[in-house]
Amino acid sequence: MNESNNRILLVENIHPIAKEMLESHGYQVDLLSHAPTEDELIKLIPQYTAVGIRSKTEITDKVLEHSQNTVTIGCFCIGTNQVRLERARQKGVAVFNAPHSNTRSVAELVIAEMIALSRQLGDRNTKAHSGEWVKSAEGSKEVRGKTLGIVGYGHIGSQVSILAESMGLQVVFFDTIKKLPLGNARAMTSLDDLLKVSDFVTLHVPEIPETMNMIGERELSLMKKGSFLINASRGTVVVIDDLVSALKSKHIAGCAIDVFPIEPASNKEKFQSPLQGLSNVILTPHIGGSTEEAQKAIGIEVAESFRRYLKIGSSSGAVNFPNVDLPVKKGTSRILNVHKNQPGVLGEINTIISKAGANIEGQYLSTDDEIGYLVMDVHSAHASQLAQDIEKLPRSLRTRVVG
């Protein structure tokens, strides 16, 4: 019910600003530099009220079965597919991420890679290091006046759009959701249409069933001969073997890939890919958001989500939870309850409050198709006992008191 302790676990070298912020609010923060295994997490998670991870740590169903004291999980990154979101919701565990903080860093990398591909900088650099002097304009082109096709026009895609247009590119985009074009960017009616007209194609889509192997042999064949592909989204979006074939046949002039279907678990593991050794291919180790500025911003964003959820119950920004954000009423205790979304639960809770003679100063219930999240401010010296009684209701999933 209540947090059994004030301990928070942060793993995978999360930026130290997160630890500083959380400790300043009275939490004990423990750090792990690596991504813990499932067995490690099963032993660790019962000790913590909150757990912060990055992209390599898997929060599985088995881990969540041991999360009886954990009320929230924070993904210090954009993606949340490493967490079993549905199971976390059923356990009453709110999951937060940082959807905005590394937007600029990824967008800048895409622009840099676009220019590098167009000027063959990767190959020229490698040859210069080995003593070869390849001073030639052959195959080297400006990006100005070319067409950039953006697949996925969300936070990152729209940032790329603005930067690209400022450099003189024409921008087209495709998104499954209707989006407002920025600047002179034009929406395309289909992915196929975008591929046919673009000199550069950059991918900015989430990892969902619909994007699995989205760019394969057929899609690559639709791209203009001599065009370039950039993927800084998810490794499962591109069929790597098909991309290799398109590169070897010279239909695709080059690519920049930051994400891969299989990635090393740590910097100590060897990286292997069929793309290695091919000309005008830039391979980077999933560093799109790996700038000092982005990692600091992510640390601040998720740490603040932790603080607000743990201190006042604000679930604003949670990816698997009804979003509730209410100001705290002075002189009250706040009871937070997660329950199964079924008829009559609120009536049962209010009956408990009424029988105790407690005065409800504020109450807000938000639901989705499975759970309800109730925030209730009460004037009562017995808030802890009320929460215990509410917790015993058969349809309650998790109840705690803050304030």
Beta strands, then each sheet from edge to edge (+ up, - down):
strand 1: 7-10
strand 2: 28-31
strand 3: 50-53
strand 4: 72-75
strand 5: 94-96
strand 6: 147-151
strand 7: 170-174
strand 8: 186-187
strand 9: 200-203
strand 10: 227-231
strand 11: 252-257
strand 12: 281-283
strand 13: 333-340
strand 14: 359-367
strand 15: 371-379
strand 16: 396-402
sheet 1: 2+ 1+ 3+ 4+ 5+
sheet 2: 8+ 7+ 6+ 9+ 10+ 11+ 12+
sheet 3: 14+ 15- 13+ 16-
end
